[in-house]
């Protein structure tokens, strides 16, 4: 649970970590096959794909945008129509343990890259500037949306619901 009374940075960190933990929890206790189970036709969305996607999203915002780092996509961009922050497409070569480790590494790097920076600090983005505050809010919204997807996929797999 994010803190109920804290400064803005602590609150943003708390909500981002809350949703990161929610995604991890939605995957806990499932087999690799279950993690590859698509939500509902025609959607190909899976829990494994969500974890891979969020690794790419963390990489994009906290490395490419925030630092201007030339960090190539983790997952094959040629196979993923969603582009460099896709990751939704599955490969037999990538299992959940590997995908989760990659995601956790990107989360750890995101924490390092954002620590010590003020929320008002900017980075070049799309011909303008974006603040770290905006990145945090975007990431919280991205995780919240996908946590909802994860909840529905998990409920379909084994009936488990809740935060």
C-alpha positions in Angstrom: 0.0 0.0 0.0 1.4 3.4 -0.9 1.8 5.8 2.0 -1.3 7.8 2.8 0.6 10.9 4.0 4.0 11.6 2.3 5.7 14.0 0.1 5.1 13.9 -3.6 8.2 11.9 -4.6 7.6 9.3 -1.9 3.9 9.0 -3.0 4.8 8.6 -6.7 7.5 6.0 -5.8 4.9 4.2 -3.6 2.3 4.0 -6.3 4.7 2.9 -9.0 6.1 0.2 -6.7 2.5 -0.8 -5.7 1.6 -1.5 -9.3 4.9 -3.2 -10.1 4.2 -5.6 -7.2 0.6 -6.1 -8.4 1.8 -7.3 -11.8 4.3 -9.7 -10.1 1.6 -11.0 -7.8 -0.7 -11.7 -10.7 2.0 -14.0 -12.1 2.9 -15.8 -8.9 2.1 -19.5 -8.7 1.4 -20.1 -12.4 3.1 -22.4 -14.8 4.9 -21.2 -17.9 2.1 -22.6 -19.9 -0.5 -20.6 -17.9 1.6 -17.5 -18.2 1.4 -17.9 -21.9 -2.4 -18.3 -21.9 -4.1 -15.6 -24.0 -6.8 -13.6 -22.3 -9.9 -14.0 -24.6 -10.0 -14.4 -28.4 -9.2 -12.5 -30.5 -6.8 -10.8 -28.0 -3.3 -12.4 -27.8 -2.6 -10.6 -24.5 -0.8 -12.9 -21.9 0.7 -12.4 -18.5 4.1 -13.2 -19.9 3.6 -10.7 -22.6 2.7 -8.1 -20.1 5.8 -8.7 -18.1 7.9 -8.5 -21.2 6.1 -5.3 -22.2 6.7 -3.6 -18.9 10.4 -4.5 -19.1 10.4 -2.6 -22.4 8.4 0.3 -21.0 10.7 0.7 -18.0 13.7 0.6 -20.4 12.2 3.1 -22.7 11.2 5.7 -20.1 14.0 5.4 -17.5 16.9 4.7 -19.9 16.1 6.0 -23.4 14.0 9.1 -22.5 15.3 10.0 -19.1 19.0 9.5 -19.8 19.1 9.6 -23.6 20.7 6.1 -23.5 21.0 4.1 -26.7 19.4 1.0 -25.1 18.1 -1.4 -27.8 14.9 -3.3 -27.3 15.2 -6.4 -25.2 12.7 -8.4 -27.3 12.9 -8.7 -31.1 11.4 -5.5 -32.5 11.1 -7.0 -36.0 8.7 -9.6 -34.6 6.7 -7.1 -32.5 4.4 -4.6 -34.3 4.2 -2.5 -31.1 7.7 -1.1 -31.7 10.6 -0.6 -29.3 8.4 -0.7 -26.2 6.3 -3.6 -27.4 7.4 -6.9 -25.9 3.9 -8.4 -26.1 4.8 -11.1 -28.6 6.0 -14.4 -27.1 8.9 -16.6 -28.2 9.5 -20.2 -27.3 13.1 -19.2 -26.4 12.0 -16.8 -23.6 10.4 -18.4 -20.5 8.8 -16.6 -17.6 11.9 -16.8 -15.3 14.0 -15.1 -17.9 11.4 -12.4 -18.7 10.8 -11.7 -15.0 14.5 -11.4 -14.3 14.8 -9.0 -17.3 11.9 -6.9 -16.0 13.3 -6.8 -12.4 16.7 -5.7 -13.8 14.9 -2.9 -15.7 13.0 -1.9 -12.6 16.2 -1.8 -10.6 17.9 0.3 -13.3 14.9 2.7 -13.3 15.3 3.2 -9.6 19.0 4.0 -10.0 18.4 6.3 -13.0 15.7 8.3 -11.2 17.2 8.5 -7.8 18.8 11.8 -7.0 16.9 13.6 -9.8 14.2 16.2 -9.0 10.7 15.7 -10.3 10.9 18.9 -12.2 14.1 17.9 -14.1 13.5 17.5 -17.8 14.7 15.3 -20.6 14.3 15.8 -24.4 11.2 14.1 -25.8 9.3 14.4 -29.0 10.8 17.8 -29.9 10.1 19.2 -26.4 10.9 18.4 -22.8 9.4 15.9 -20.4 9.7 16.1 -16.6 10.5 13.2 -14.4 7.1 13.9 -12.7 5.4 13.3 -16.0 7.3 10.1 -16.5 6.3 8.9 -13.1 2.6 9.7 -13.7 2.7 8.0 -17.1 4.3 4.9 -15.6 1.8 4.7 -12.9 -1.0 4.9 -15.5 0.7 2.3 -17.7 1.0 -0.1 -14.8 -2.5 0.5 -13.5 -4.0 -0.2 -17.0 -2.0 -3.4 -17.4 -2.7 -4.5 -13.8 -6.4 -4.5 -14.8 -5.6 -6.6 -17.8 -3.5 -8.9 -15.6 -6.3 -9.3 -13.1 -8.8 -10.3 -15.8 -6.3 -12.8 -17.4 -5.5 -14.3 -14.0 -9.2 -14.7 -13.2 -9.7 -16.5 -16.5 -6.8 -18.8 -15.8 -7.6 -20.0 -12.3 -10.3 -17.8 -10.8 -7.9 -15.8 -8.6 -8.9 -12.1 -8.1 -8.0 -9.1 -6.0 -5.0 -7.0 -5.5 
